Amino acid sequence: MGKRCKLDVDHPNFRKGDSPSLLDGLKKLVELVGQDHALSGWVNHPMPGFKEYQNKIWKWDFRPEGERASTRKGWRLYALVSDSNATEPVPAIAFLCYDKDETPKGDHPSFLAKALKKFLAESRTADAEERFKRQITDEGKIVSLCLGCCEVVIICAEETAVISAEEAHNCNP
């Protein structure tokens, strides 16, 4: 028997559409992987060329409610699993879902890495917005203010530098 998994499909940055049949299918998938992730067509997706994501991207194929494809399940969901050896249920955060008829062509690991990087960047920005207030100056620089201690964290034109400074900021309210 495989591990139980807690699949989060409600993360605010997970864009899944609003089709009632898709939402029902996702709900059933969450219930199924909660019992045993291997019951649902689970695969630990290989990521050649992206060792930082190796064994961290899991995928499931599932069928939305009402879909009657006789040959295969028509939807694919990818989730980030930071620690596959975590205490059960293993936490997984859905970051990409699509109809398998719309599977991207080409270098699939690169496509997944790009989708995951975007998802993580949006997540960090959302977290930062809760702890920091950002404003843009007339010169196009970003001013980051810590909402906990009301100190200016950084004034910089590079968003990556702002993110790094916010992550490193030790708030002393």
Secondary structure, DSSP 8 states (H G I E B T S, - for coil): ----EEEE---TT------HHHHHHHHHHHHHHHH-GGGGT-EE---TT-GGGTTTEEEEEE--TT---SSS--EEEEEE-S-TTSSSSEEEEEEEEEEGGG---S-HHHHHHHHHHHHHHHHHHHHHHHHEEEEE-TTS-EEEEETTT--EEEEES-HHHHHHHHHH-----
